[in-house]
Amino acid sequence: MPDISPKAPPTYQLHVEGMTCQHCISRVEKALEPVDGVSDVQVSLENNRVTITGGLPHQAVNALNSAGYPATPYQPLPGKCDTAPNATKETVFTETNESYRIKIREMTCASCVGRVEKAILSVDNVKQASINL
């Protein structure tokens, strides 16, 4: 008689950079909540590791990257789980001397400020960033 019991969802681990405090753990967990199929998330701050049950690994990686926590799988992902961003056309920017004020929520520590500043400065044509809590 064939086994018709449901398969257990896959469990996989990701290396996640930038986690420094309990608030970071909460943000990582929150970032993974909307990923379809994820049923459990265990975060290890000491090892910069997230163990995820369910969902597709590339979707979890993309969710964490979007939340500002660069994630990489410990094991190669299947071919259809590409984590590279979809680049369909090139965006061209012109140089200006404009400045912008952006309100960013949920920054609670110096590490958050550093991560936000690094992310903003990595944007093409951004010459200066000043971040305050």
N, CA, C and O atoms as a Tinker XYZ file with bonds, in Angstrom:
   532  protein
     1  N      0.847000   -1.172000    0.000000    73     2
     2  CA     0.000000    0.000000    0.000000    64     1     3
     3  C      0.898000    1.242000    0.000000    63     2     4     5
     4  O      1.816000    1.309000    0.818000    81     3
     5  N      0.676000    2.239000   -0.887000    73     3     6
     6  CA     1.526000    3.425000   -0.955000    64     5     7
     7  C      1.336000    4.309000    0.272000    63     6     8     9
     8  O      0.261000    4.372000    0.868000    81     7
     9  N      2.421000    4.984000    0.621000    73     7    10
    10  CA     2.389000    5.899000    1.759000    64     9    11
    11  C      1.724000    7.199000    1.320000    63    10    12    13
    12  O      2.231000    7.873000    0.424000    81    11
    13  N      0.598000    7.565000    1.933000    73    11    14
    14  CA    -0.123000    8.776000    1.549000    64    13    15
    15  C     -0.053000    9.842000    2.643000    63    14    16    17
    16  O     -0.795000   10.824000    2.607000    81    15
    17  N      0.837000    9.645000    3.608000    73    15    18
    18  CA     0.969000   10.652000    4.658000    64    17    19
    19  C      1.608000   11.913000    4.076000    63    18    20    21
    20  O      2.471000   11.830000    3.203000    81    19
    21  N      1.184000   13.069000    4.561000    73    19    22
    22  CA     1.728000   14.311000    4.015000    64    21    23
    23  C      3.217000   14.449000    4.332000    63    22    24    25
    24  O      3.689000   14.046000    5.396000    81    23
    25  N      3.943000   15.035000    3.370000    73    23    26
    26  CA     5.374000   15.259000    3.570000    64    25    27
    27  C      5.576000   16.403000    4.557000    63    26    28    29
    28  O      4.833000   17.384000    4.562000    81    27
    29  N      6.583000   16.253000    5.376000    73    27    30
    30  CA     6.936000   17.345000    6.290000    64    29    31
    31  C      7.527000   18.486000    5.470000    63    30    32    33
    32  O      8.258000   18.238000    4.511000    81    31
    33  N      7.226000   19.730000    5.828000    73    31    34
    34  CA     7.806000   20.846000    5.078000    64    33    35
    35  C      9.327000   20.856000    5.228000    63    34    36    37
    36  O      9.849000   20.420000    6.254000    81    35
    37  N     10.042000   21.349000    4.214000    73    35    38
    38  CA    11.500000   21.369000    4.289000    64    37    39
    39  C     11.993000   22.331000    5.359000    63    38    40    41
    40  O     11.359000   23.347000    5.642000    81    39
    41  N     13.128000   21.996000    5.944000    73    39    42
    42  CA    13.797000   22.882000    6.891000    64    41    43
    43  C     15.152000   23.231000    6.303000    63    42    44    45
    44  O     15.868000   22.353000    5.820000    81    43
    45  N     15.507000   24.500000    6.341000    73    43    46
    46  CA    16.783000   24.953000    5.784000    64    45    47
    47  C     17.328000   26.082000    6.649000    63    46    48    49
    48  O     16.600000   26.689000    7.434000    81    47
    49  N     18.613000   26.349000    6.492000    73    47    50
    50  CA    19.275000   27.372000    7.304000    64    49    51
    51  C     19.887000   28.443000    6.408000    63    50    52    53
    52  O     20.400000   28.162000    5.325000    81    51
    53  N     19.816000   29.674000    6.892000    73    51    54
    54  CA    20.406000   30.799000    6.186000    64    53    55
    55  C     21.376000   31.522000    7.108000    63    54    56    57
    56  O     21.128000   31.648000    8.308000    81    55
    57  N     22.475000   31.994000    6.547000    73    55    58
    58  CA    23.383000   32.879000    7.272000    64    57    59
    59  C     22.855000   34.291000    7.073000    63    58    60    61
    60  O     22.663000   34.725000    5.937000    81    59
    61  N     22.617000   35.014000    8.167000    73    59    62
    62  CA    22.029000   36.347000    8.092000    64    61    63
    63  C     22.974000   37.345000    8.753000    63    62    64    65
    64  O     23.356000   37.187000    9.913000    81    63
    65  N     23.344000   38.375000    7.993000    73    63    66
    66  CA    24.252000   39.402000    8.501000    64    65    67
    67  C     23.471000   40.555000    9.124000    63    66    68    69
    68  O     22.317000   40.804000    8.775000    81    67
    69  N     24.118000   41.246000   10.045000    73    67    70
    70  CA    23.561000   42.478000   10.591000    64    69    71
    71  C     22.695000   42.337000   11.823000    63    70    72    73
    72  O     22.189000   43.343000   12.323000    81    71
    73  N     22.503000   41.141000   12.331000    73    71    74
    74  CA    21.686000   40.971000   13.535000    64    73    75
    75  C     22.571000   41.220000   14.751000    63    74    76    77
    76  O     23.586000   40.550000   14.944000    81    75
    77  N     22.171000   42.199000   15.572000    73    75    78
    78  CA    23.001000   42.537000   16.728000    64    77    79
    79  C     22.247000   42.575000   18.054000    63    78    80    81
    80  O     22.864000   42.627000   19.117000    81    79
    81  N     20.910000   42.549000   17.996000    73    79    82
    82  CA    20.149000   42.706000   19.241000    64    81    83
    83  C     18.804000   41.979000   19.140000    63    82    84    85
    84  O     18.463000   41.421000   18.098000    81    83
    85  N     18.059000   41.997000   20.229000    73    83    86
    86  CA    16.752000   41.342000   20.270000    64    85    87
    87  C     15.791000   41.960000   19.267000    63    86    88    89
    88  O     14.965000   41.264000   18.677000    81    87
    89  N     15.903000   43.270000   19.075000    73    87    90
    90  CA    15.040000   43.938000   18.094000    64    89    91
    91  C     15.313000   43.401000   16.684000    63    90    92    93
    92  O     14.383000   43.224000   15.897000    81    91
    93  N     16.574000   43.144000   16.368000    73    91    94
    94  CA    16.926000   42.575000   15.061000    64    93    95
    95  C     16.268000   41.206000   14.885000    63    94    96    97
    96  O     15.751000   40.892000   13.813000    81    95
    97  N     16.290000   40.403000   15.936000    73    95    98
    98  CA    15.651000   39.083000   15.873000    64    97    99
    99  C     14.166000   39.243000   15.549000    63    98   100   101
   100  O     13.632000   38.528000   14.701000    81    99
   101  N     13.507000   40.177000   16.221000    73    99   102
   102  CA    12.082000   40.411000   15.969000    64   101   103
   103  C     11.838000   40.861000   14.532000    63   102   104   105
   104  O     10.867000   40.438000   13.906000    81   103
   105  N     12.710000   41.714000   14.011000    73   103   106
   106  CA    12.550000   42.191000   12.632000    64   105   107
   107  C     12.752000   41.056000   11.622000    63   106   108   109
   108  O     12.056000   40.991000   10.609000    81   107
   109  N     13.709000   40.164000   11.905000    73   107   110
   110  CA    13.936000   39.015000   11.025000    64   109   111
   111  C     12.706000   38.108000   11.032000    63   110   112   113
   112  O     12.240000   37.672000    9.979000    81   111
   113  N     12.190000   37.831000   12.217000    73   111   114
   114  CA    10.989000   36.992000   12.312000    64   113   115
   115  C      9.811000   37.646000   11.586000    63   114   116   117
   116  O      9.063000   36.978000   10.871000    81   115
   117  N      9.656000   38.946000   11.774000    73   115   118
   118  CA     8.560000   39.680000   11.137000    64   117   119
   119  C      8.707000   39.681000    9.615000    63   118   120   121
   120  O      7.712000   39.579000    8.897000    81   119
   121  N      9.937000   39.794000    9.121000    73   119   122
   122  CA    10.179000   39.789000    7.677000    64   121   123
   123  C      9.792000   38.458000    7.049000    63   122   124   125
   124  O      9.391000   38.413000    5.885000    81   123
   125  N      9.910000   37.372000    7.810000    73   123   126
   126  CA     9.623000   36.042000    7.273000    64   125   127
   127  C      8.152000   35.642000    7.415000    63   126   128   129
   128  O      7.719000   34.672000    6.792000    81   127
   129  N      7.376000   36.374000    8.225000    73   127   130
   130  CA     5.957000   36.039000    8.422000    64   129   131
   131  C      5.162000   35.967000    7.121000    63   130   132   133
   132  O      4.391000   35.025000    6.940000    81   131
   133  N      5.321000   36.934000    6.203000    73   131   134
   134  CA     4.499000   36.883000    4.993000    64   133   135
   135  C      4.970000   35.896000    3.923000    63   134   136   137
   136  O      4.303000   35.738000    2.901000    81   135
   137  N      6.095000   35.238000    4.140000    73   135   138
   138  CA     6.591000   34.287000    3.148000    64   137   139
   139  C      5.677000   33.066000    3.151000    63   138   140   141
   140  O      5.525000   32.385000    4.165000    81   139
   141  N      5.077000   32.808000    2.003000    73   139   142
   142  CA     4.103000   31.727000    1.870000    64   141   143
   143  C      4.697000   30.380000    2.263000    63   142   144   145
   144  O      5.739000   29.981000    1.742000    81   143
   145  N      4.045000   29.688000    3.171000    73   143   146
   146  CA     4.443000   28.342000    3.552000    64   145   147
   147  C      5.366000   28.253000    4.758000    63   146   148   149
   148  O      5.561000   27.164000    5.297000    81   147
   149  N      5.941000   29.377000    5.197000    73   147   150
   150  CA     6.838000   29.331000    6.357000    64   149   151
   151  C      6.001000   29.057000    7.602000    63   150   152   153
   152  O      5.060000   29.788000    7.913000    81   151
   153  N      6.368000   27.981000    8.309000    73   151   154
   154  CA     5.598000   27.605000    9.492000    64   153   155
   155  C      6.375000   27.784000   10.797000    63   154   156   157
   156  O      5.780000   27.810000   11.875000    81   155
   157  N      7.709000   27.908000   10.704000    73   155   158
   158  CA     8.509000   28.074000   11.924000    64   157   159
   159  C      9.811000   28.788000   11.590000    63   158   160   161
   160  O     10.425000   28.542000   10.552000    81   159
   161  N     10.220000   29.678000   12.491000    73   159   162
   162  CA    11.478000   30.419000   12.326000    64   161   163
   163  C     12.205000   30.397000   13.662000    63   162   164   165
   164  O     11.644000   30.772000   14.692000    81   163
   165  N     13.448000   29.959000   13.638000    73   163   166
   166  CA    14.303000   29.961000   14.828000    64   165   167
   167  C     15.527000   30.811000   14.501000    63   166   168   169
   168  O     16.223000   30.543000   13.522000    81   167
   169  N     15.796000   31.842000   15.319000    73   167   170
   170  CA    16.892000   32.764000   15.053000    64   169   171
   171  C     17.975000   32.583000   16.103000    63   170   172   173
   172  O     17.694000   32.582000   17.301000    81   171
   173  N     19.217000   32.431000   15.650000    73   171   174
   174  CA    20.368000   32.352000   16.546000    64   173   175
   175  C     21.225000   33.586000   16.322000    63   174   176   177
   176  O     21.934000   33.690000   15.321000    81   175
   177  N     21.156000   34.518000   17.260000    73   175   178
   178  CA    21.938000   35.753000   17.176000    64   177   179
   179  C     23.430000   35.451000   17.264000    63   178   180   181
   180  O     24.235000   36.078000   16.576000    81   179
   181  N     23.795000   34.503000   18.101000    73   179   182
   182  CA    25.204000   34.160000   18.312000    64   181   183
   183  C     25.858000   33.612000   17.053000    63   182   184   185
   184  O     27.034000   33.879000   16.805000    81   183
   185  N     25.117000   32.848000   16.254000    73   183   186
   186  CA    25.672000   32.213000   15.055000    64   185   187
   187  C     25.265000   32.909000   13.754000    63   186   188   189
   188  O     25.640000   32.465000   12.669000    81   187
   189  N     24.496000   34.003000   13.861000    73   187   190
   190  CA    23.973000   34.692000   12.671000    64   189   191
   191  C     23.251000   33.703000   11.756000    63   190   192   193
   192  O     23.413000   33.732000   10.536000    81   191
   193  N     22.460000   32.839000   12.360000    73   191   194
   194  CA    21.804000   31.761000   11.624000    64   193   195
   195  C     20.300000   31.802000   11.866000    63   194   196   197
   196  O     19.830000   32.042000   12.978000    81   195
   197  N     19.561000   31.561000   10.785000    73   195   198
   198  CA    18.114000   31.440000   10.873000    64   197   199
   199  C     17.736000   30.071000   10.329000    63   198   200   201
   200  O     18.106000   29.717000    9.210000    81   199
   201  N     16.998000   29.303000   11.124000    73   199   202
   202  CA    16.500000   28.002000   10.694000    64   201   203
   203  C     15.021000   28.167000   10.386000    63   202   204   205
   204  O     14.240000   28.591000   11.238000    81   203
   205  N     14.643000   27.826000    9.149000    73   203   206
   206  CA    13.286000   28.063000    8.675000    64   205   207
   207  C     12.662000   26.734000    8.267000    63   206   208   209
   208  O     13.289000   25.908000    7.604000    81   207
   209  N     11.422000   26.554000    8.676000    73   207   210
   210  CA    10.654000   25.383000    8.252000    64   209   211
   211  C      9.550000   25.864000    7.332000    63   210   212   213
   212  O      8.762000   26.741000    7.686000    81   211
   213  N      9.505000   25.275000    6.144000    73   211   214
   214  CA     8.476000   25.605000    5.173000    64   213   215
   215  C      8.871000   26.763000    4.266000    63   214   216   217
   216  O      9.884000   27.430000    4.477000    81   215
   217  N      8.048000   26.977000    3.262000    73   215   218
   218  CA     8.298000   28.052000    2.305000    64   217   219
   219  C      9.418000   27.703000    1.346000    63   218   220   221
   220  O     10.041000   26.646000    1.449000    81   219
   221  N      9.662000   28.601000    0.417000    73   219   222
   222  CA    10.739000   28.418000   -0.544000    64   221   223
   223  C     11.949000   29.234000   -0.105000    63   222   224   225
   224  O     11.810000   30.409000    0.232000    81   223
   225  N     13.136000   28.625000   -0.105000    73   223   226
   226  CA    14.323000   29.320000    0.393000    64   225   227
   227  C     14.591000   30.655000   -0.298000    63   226   228   229
   228  O     14.961000   31.625000    0.363000    81   227
   229  N     14.410000   30.720000   -1.620000    73   227   230
   230  CA    14.711000   31.980000   -2.303000    64   229   231
   231  C     13.767000   33.091000   -1.868000    63   230   232   233
   232  O     14.161000   34.258000   -1.841000    81   231
   233  N     12.530000   32.750000   -1.528000    73   231   234
   234  CA    11.591000   33.765000   -1.057000    64   233   235
   235  C     12.002000   34.272000    0.329000    63   234   236   237
   236  O     11.866000   35.460000    0.624000    81   235
   237  N     12.500000   33.375000    1.172000    73   235   238
   238  CA    12.973000   33.782000    2.494000    64   237   239
   239  C     14.203000   34.682000    2.368000    63   238   240   241
   240  O     14.311000   35.695000    3.060000    81   239
   241  N     15.127000   34.309000    1.483000    73   239   242
   242  CA    16.331000   35.120000    1.254000    64   241   243
   243  C     15.934000   36.511000    0.781000    63   242   244   245
   244  O     16.436000   37.511000    1.294000    81   243
   245  N     15.034000   36.577000   -0.196000    73   243   246
   246  CA    14.598000   37.872000   -0.720000    64   245   247
   247  C     13.896000   38.714000    0.339000    63   246   248   249
   248  O     14.090000   39.929000    0.388000    81   247
   249  N     13.083000   38.086000    1.186000    73   247   250
   250  CA    12.382000   38.818000    2.250000    64   249   251
   251  C     13.380000   39.407000    3.246000    63   250   252   253
   252  O     13.234000   40.554000    3.669000    81   251
   253  N     14.391000   38.625000    3.620000    73   251   254
   254  CA    15.390000   39.122000    4.561000    64   253   255
   255  C     16.246000   40.215000    3.935000    63   254   256   257
   256  O     16.553000   41.210000    4.592000    81   255
   257  N     16.635000   40.044000    2.676000    73   255   258
   258  CA    17.410000   41.074000    1.991000    64   257   259
   259  C     16.625000   42.378000    1.927000    63   258   260   261
   260  O     17.185000   43.454000    2.140000    81   259
   261  N     15.339000   42.288000    1.638000    73   259   262
   262  CA    14.492000   43.481000    1.567000    64   261   263
   263  C     14.353000   44.160000    2.925000    63   262   264   265
   264  O     14.171000   45.376000    2.996000    81   263
   265  N     14.436000   43.390000    3.990000    73   263   266
   266  CA    14.329000   43.945000    5.338000    64   265   267
   267  C     15.660000   44.519000    5.837000    63   266   268   269
   268  O     15.735000   45.043000    6.948000    81   267
   269  N     16.701000   44.418000    5.020000    73   267   270
   270  CA    17.994000   44.984000    5.410000    64   269   271
   271  C     18.919000   44.008000    6.098000    63   270   272   273
   272  O     19.908000   44.413000    6.708000    81   271
   273  N     18.610000   42.720000    6.007000    73   271   274
   274  CA    19.443000   41.687000    6.611000    64   273   275
   275  C     19.930000   40.752000    5.505000    63   274   276   277
   276  O     19.237000   39.797000    5.153000    81   275
   277  N     21.116000   41.020000    4.957000    73   275   278
   278  CA    21.625000   40.177000    3.869000    64   277   279
   279  C     21.685000   38.704000    4.292000    63   278   280   281
   280  O     22.279000   38.359000    5.313000    81   279
   281  N     21.064000   37.859000    3.491000    73   279   282
   282  CA    20.981000   36.439000    3.824000    64   281   283
   283  C     21.552000   35.601000    2.690000    63   282   284   285
   284  O     21.361000   35.902000    1.511000    81   283
   285  N     22.254000   34.549000    3.072000    73   283   286
   286  CA    22.780000   33.597000    2.099000    64   285   287
   287  C     22.525000   32.192000    2.615000    63   286   288   289
   288  O     22.653000   31.934000    3.812000    81   287
   289  N     22.164000   31.284000    1.719000    73   287   290
   290  CA    21.919000   29.903000    2.155000    64   289   291
   291  C     23.225000   29.196000    2.467000    63   290   292   293
   292  O     24.253000   29.478000    1.852000    81   291
   293  N     23.186000   28.286000    3.413000    73   291   294
   294  CA    24.356000   27.476000    3.737000    64   293   295
   295  C     24.580000   26.411000    2.673000    63   294   296   297
   296  O     25.712000   25.982000    2.450000    81   295
   297  N     23.507000   25.985000    2.017000    73   295   298
   298  CA    23.587000   24.962000    0.982000    64   297   299
   299  C     23.070000   25.569000   -0.318000    63   298   300   301
   300  O     22.218000   26.457000   -0.277000    81   299
   301  N     23.560000   25.116000   -1.463000    73   299   302
   302  CA    23.061000   25.645000   -2.735000    64   301   303
   303  C     21.552000   25.445000   -2.862000    63   302   304   305
   304  O     21.008000   24.420000   -2.452000    81   303
   305  N     20.894000   26.442000   -3.434000    73   303   306
   306  CA    19.453000   26.355000   -3.634000    64   305   307
   307  C     19.160000   25.638000   -4.939000    63   306   308   309
   308  O     19.982000   25.668000   -5.854000    81   307
   309  N     18.001000   24.992000   -5.044000    73   307   310
   310  CA    17.623000   24.369000   -6.317000    64   309   311
   311  C     17.617000   25.409000   -7.435000    63   310   312   313
   312  O     17.441000   26.598000   -7.172000    81   311
   313  N     17.807000   24.974000   -8.672000    73   311   314
   314  CA    17.897000   25.867000   -9.819000    64   313   315
   315  C     16.758000   26.857000   -9.944000    63   314   316   317
   316  O     16.978000   27.984000  -10.387000    81   315
   317  N     15.540000   26.473000   -9.566000    73   315   318
   318  CA    14.422000   27.392000   -9.695000    64   317   319
   319  C     14.300000   28.337000   -8.505000    63   318   320   321
   320  O     13.347000   29.113000   -8.429000    81   319
   321  N     15.238000   28.284000   -7.589000    73   319   322
   322  CA    15.247000   29.184000   -6.438000    64   321   323
   323  C     16.374000   30.198000   -6.607000    63   322   324   325
   324  O     17.332000   30.197000   -5.834000    81   323
   325  N     16.263000   31.046000   -7.597000    73   323   326
   326  CA    17.280000   32.041000   -7.876000    64   325   327
   327  C     17.107000   33.224000   -6.933000    63   326   328   329
   328  O     16.004000   33.755000   -6.804000    81   327
   329  N     18.183000   33.640000   -6.273000    73   327   330
   330  CA    18.106000   34.777000   -5.357000    64   329   331
   331  C     18.581000   36.061000   -6.000000    63   330   332   333
   332  O     18.572000   37.105000   -5.347000    81   331
   333  N     18.997000   36.025000   -7.260000    73   331   334
   334  CA    19.438000   37.241000   -7.936000    64   333   335
   335  C     18.229000   38.113000   -8.251000    63   334   336   337
   336  O     17.173000   37.604000   -8.627000    81   335
   337  N     18.384000   39.440000   -8.098000    73   335   338
   338  CA    17.257000   40.313000   -8.420000    64   337   339
   339  C     16.933000   40.258000   -9.907000    63   338   340   341
   340  O     17.816000   40.056000  -10.742000    81   339
   341  N     15.670000   40.437000  -10.222000    73   339   342
   342  CA    15.249000   40.428000  -11.617000    64   341   343
   343  C     15.569000   41.776000  -12.242000    63   342   344   345
   344  O     14.913000   42.775000  -11.946000    81   343
   345  N     16.567000   41.805000  -13.097000    73   343   346
   346  CA    16.937000   43.039000  -13.780000    64   345   347
   347  C     16.376000   42.995000  -15.187000    63   346   348   349
   348  O     16.898000   42.287000  -16.048000    81   347
   349  N     15.318000   43.747000  -15.422000    73   347   350
   350  CA    14.699000   43.723000  -16.737000    64   349   351
   351  C     15.147000   44.890000  -17.587000    63   350   352   353
   352  O     15.283000   44.745000  -18.802000    81   351
   353  N     15.380000   46.047000  -16.983000    73   351   354
   354  CA    15.891000   47.168000  -17.750000    64   353   355
   355  C     16.735000   48.044000  -16.836000    63   354   356   357
   356  O     16.566000   48.040000  -15.616000    81   355
   357  N     17.627000   48.779000  -17.434000    73   355   358
   358  CA    18.547000   49.613000  -16.677000    64   357   359
   359  C     17.902000   50.960000  -16.396000    63   358   360   361
   360  O     17.264000   51.541000  -17.274000    81   359
   361  N     18.062000   51.454000  -15.193000    73   359   362
   362  CA    17.557000   52.763000  -14.834000    64   361   363
   363  C     18.690000   53.769000  -14.950000    63   362   364   365
   364  O     19.803000   53.513000  -14.490000    81   363
   365  N     18.411000   54.909000  -15.562000    73   363   366
   366  CA    19.415000   55.944000  -15.736000    64   365   367
   367  C     19.058000   57.107000  -14.829000    63   366   368   369
   368  O     17.926000   57.590000  -14.846000    81   367
   369  N     20.028000   57.562000  -14.030000    73   367   370
   370  CA    19.828000   58.682000  -13.131000    64   369   371
   371  C     20.658000   59.866000  -13.602000    63   370   372   373
   372  O     21.753000   59.695000  -14.138000    81   371
   373  N     20.138000   61.051000  -13.402000    73   371   374
   374  CA    20.916000   62.248000  -13.698000    64   373   375
   375  C     21.360000   62.865000  -12.388000    63   374   376   377
   376  O     20.671000   62.754000  -11.373000    81   375
   377  N     22.512000   63.515000  -12.413000    73   375   378
   378  CA    23.074000   64.088000  -11.196000    64   377   379
   379  C     22.363000   65.381000  -10.840000    63   378   380   381
   380  O     22.160000   66.241000  -11.697000    81   379
   381  N     21.984000   65.520000   -9.575000    73   379   382
   382  CA    21.368000   66.744000   -9.066000    64   381   383
   383  C     21.980000   67.051000   -7.719000    63   382   384   385
   384  O     22.705000   66.230000   -7.158000    81   383
   385  N     21.696000   68.208000   -7.207000    73   383   386
   386  CA    22.162000   68.591000   -5.868000    64   385   387
   387  C     20.998000   68.607000   -4.891000    63   386   388   389
   388  O     21.010000   69.375000   -3.930000    81   387
   389  N     20.012000   67.786000   -5.120000    73   387   390
   390  CA    18.842000   67.742000   -4.267000    64   389   391
   391  C     19.135000   66.983000   -2.980000    63   390   392   393
   392  O     20.000000   66.108000   -2.942000    81   391
   393  N     18.407000   67.331000   -1.938000    73   391   394
   394  CA    18.505000   66.568000   -0.696000    64   393   395
   395  C     17.096000   66.119000   -0.320000    63   394   396   397
   396  O     16.101000   66.732000   -0.706000    81   395
   397  N     17.042000   65.035000    0.441000    73   395   398
   398  CA    15.774000   64.447000    0.819000    64   397   399
   399  C     15.783000   64.150000    2.313000    63   398   400   401
   400  O     16.826000   63.843000    2.890000    81   399
   401  N     14.633000   64.243000    2.917000    73   399   402
   402  CA    14.444000   63.858000    4.312000    64   401   403
   403  C     13.497000   62.672000    4.305000    63   402   404   405
   404  O     12.392000   62.758000    3.771000    81   403
   405  N     13.928000   61.566000    4.897000    73   403   406
   406  CA    13.144000   60.336000    4.889000    64   405   407
   407  C     12.896000   59.917000    6.336000    63   406   408   409
   408  O     13.829000   59.872000    7.138000    81   407
   409  N     11.660000   59.614000    6.668000    73   407   410
   410  CA    11.337000   59.123000    8.002000    64   409   411
   411  C     11.419000   57.592000    7.965000    63   410   412   413
   412  O     10.735000   56.946000    7.171000    81   411
   413  N     12.253000   57.027000    8.822000    73   411   414
   414  CA    12.445000   55.576000    8.867000    64   413   415
   415  C     12.041000   55.094000   10.248000    63   414   416   417
   416  O     12.533000   55.600000   11.257000    81   415
   417  N     11.159000   54.130000   10.293000    73   415   418
   418  CA    10.658000   53.609000   11.567000    64   417   419
   419  C     11.467000   52.409000   12.028000    63   418   420   421
   420  O     12.174000   51.774000   11.245000    81   419
   421  N     11.349000   52.115000   13.303000    73   419   422
   422  CA    11.883000   50.918000   13.939000    64   421   423
   423  C     13.401000   50.868000   14.049000    63   422   424   425
   424  O     13.972000   49.785000   14.180000    81   423
   425  N     14.059000   52.013000   13.999000    73   423   426
   426  CA    15.494000   52.030000   14.309000    64   425   427
   427  C     15.593000   52.223000   15.819000    63   426   428   429
   428  O     15.067000   53.193000   16.364000    81   427
   429  N     16.268000   51.297000   16.485000    73   427   430
   430  CA    16.305000   51.357000   17.945000    64   429   431
   431  C     17.708000   51.383000   18.533000    63   430   432   433
   432  O     17.868000   51.581000   19.737000    81   431
   433  N     18.730000   51.187000   17.699000    73   431   434
   434  CA    20.088000   51.129000   18.244000    64   433   435
   435  C     21.091000   51.647000   17.214000    63   434   436   437
   436  O     20.749000   51.884000   16.056000    81   435
   437  N     22.320000   51.816000   17.655000    73   435   438
   438  CA    23.380000   52.317000   16.784000    64   437   439
   439  C     23.619000   51.381000   15.606000    63   438   440   441
   440  O     23.961000   51.834000   14.514000    81   439
   441  N     23.445000   50.098000   15.815000    73   439   442
   442  CA    23.622000   49.146000   14.726000    64   441   443
   443  C     22.594000   49.374000   13.627000    63   442   444   445
   444  O     22.921000   49.293000   12.443000    81   443
   445  N     21.354000   49.659000   14.010000    73   443   446
   446  CA    20.307000   49.966000   13.029000    64   445   447
   447  C     20.694000   51.211000   12.228000    63   446   448   449
   448  O     20.565000   51.227000   11.004000    81   447
   449  N     21.164000   52.245000   12.912000    73   447   450
   450  CA    21.575000   53.479000   12.252000    64   449   451
   451  C     22.691000   53.193000   11.248000    63   450   452   453
   452  O     22.666000   53.692000   10.123000    81   451
   453  N     23.665000   52.389000   11.660000    73   451   454
   454  CA    24.775000   52.043000   10.780000    64   453   455
   455  C     24.326000   51.289000    9.547000    63   454   456   457
   456  O     24.811000   51.548000    8.446000    81   455
   457  N     23.395000   50.348000    9.723000    73   455   458
   458  CA    22.890000   49.560000    8.599000    64   457   459
   459  C     22.117000   50.434000    7.615000    63   458   460   461
   460  O     22.259000   50.290000    6.401000    81   459
   461  N     21.298000   51.341000    8.150000    73   459   462
   462  CA    20.513000   52.226000    7.292000    64   461   463
   463  C     21.443000   53.161000    6.520000    63   462   464   465
   464  O     21.271000   53.364000    5.318000    81   463
   465  N     22.414000   53.719000    7.208000    73   463   466
   466  CA    23.360000   54.621000    6.540000    64   465   467
   467  C     24.125000   53.887000    5.434000    63   466   468   469
   468  O     24.292000   54.416000    4.335000    81   467
   469  N     24.580000   52.687000    5.724000    73   467   470
   470  CA    25.304000   51.893000    4.723000    64   469   471
   471  C     24.421000   51.606000    3.512000    63   470   472   473
   472  O     24.878000   51.690000    2.372000    81   471
   473  N     23.168000   51.271000    3.760000    73   471   474
   474  CA    22.248000   50.968000    2.658000    64   473   475
   475  C     21.997000   52.203000    1.800000    63   474   476   477
   476  O     21.981000   52.111000    0.573000    81   475
   477  N     21.803000   53.351000    2.429000    73   475   478
   478  CA    21.545000   54.579000    1.671000    64   477   479
   479  C     22.774000   54.983000    0.875000    63   478   480   481
   480  O     22.657000   55.386000   -0.282000    81   479
   481  N     23.939000   54.882000    1.475000    73   479   482
   482  CA    25.171000   55.262000    0.776000    64   481   483
   483  C     25.508000   54.313000   -0.374000    63   482   484   485
   484  O     26.284000   54.668000   -1.262000    81   483
   485  N     24.936000   53.117000   -0.362000    73   483   486
   486  CA    25.204000   52.168000   -1.451000    64   485   487
   487  C     24.382000   52.470000   -2.705000    63   486   488   489
   488  O     24.618000   51.880000   -3.759000    81   487
   489  N     23.424000   53.383000   -2.593000    73   487   490
   490  CA    22.589000   53.762000   -3.736000    64   489   491
   491  C     23.410000   54.646000   -4.669000    63   490   492   493
   492  O     24.081000   55.577000   -4.223000    81   491
   493  N     23.353000   54.349000   -5.969000    73   491   494
   494  CA    24.081000   55.147000   -6.957000    64   493   495
   495  C     23.761000   56.633000   -6.821000    63   494   496   497
   496  O     22.608000   57.009000   -6.612000    81   495
   497  N     24.768000   57.460000   -6.938000    73   495   498
   498  CA    24.676000   58.911000   -6.928000    64   497   499
   499  C     24.384000   59.520000   -5.561000    63   498   500   501
   500  O     24.242000   60.739000   -5.466000    81   499
   501  N     24.290000   58.728000   -4.510000    73   499   502
   502  CA    24.143000   59.290000   -3.166000    64   501   503
   503  C     25.548000   59.616000   -2.661000    63   502   504   505
   504  O     26.416000   58.747000   -2.590000    81   503
   505  N     25.747000   60.868000   -2.318000    73   503   506
   506  CA    27.078000   61.312000   -1.919000    64   505   507
   507  C     27.216000   61.437000   -0.403000    63   506   508   509
   508  O     28.323000   61.335000    0.125000    81   507
   509  N     26.107000   61.656000    0.300000    73   507   510
   510  CA    26.175000   61.867000    1.741000    64   509   511
   511  C     24.873000   61.412000    2.381000    63   510   512   513
   512  O     23.799000   61.536000    1.793000    81   511
   513  N     24.983000   60.889000    3.580000    73   511   514
   514  CA    23.793000   60.500000    4.358000    64   513   515
   515  C     24.047000   60.831000    5.809000    63   514   516   517
   516  O     25.134000   60.592000    6.335000    81   515
   517  N     23.031000   61.385000    6.452000    73   515   518
   518  CA    23.097000   61.706000    7.885000    64   517   519
   519  C     21.899000   61.046000    8.546000    63   518   520   521
   520  O     20.753000   61.380000    8.245000    81   519
   521  N     22.164000   60.114000    9.443000    73   519   522
   522  CA    21.107000   59.330000   10.061000    64   521   523
   523  C     21.049000   59.661000   11.549000    63   522   524   525
   524  O     22.080000   59.692000   12.221000    81   523
   525  N     19.847000   59.908000   12.063000    73   523   526
   526  CA    19.642000   60.180000   13.481000    64   525   527
   527  C     18.508000   59.308000   14.002000    63   526   528   529
   528  O     17.550000   59.023000   13.284000    81   527
   529  N     18.626000   58.888000   15.262000    73   527   530
   530  CA    17.538000   58.091000   15.876000    64   529   531
   531  C     16.351000   58.962000   16.178000    63   530   532
   532  O     15.344000   58.476000   16.694000    81   531
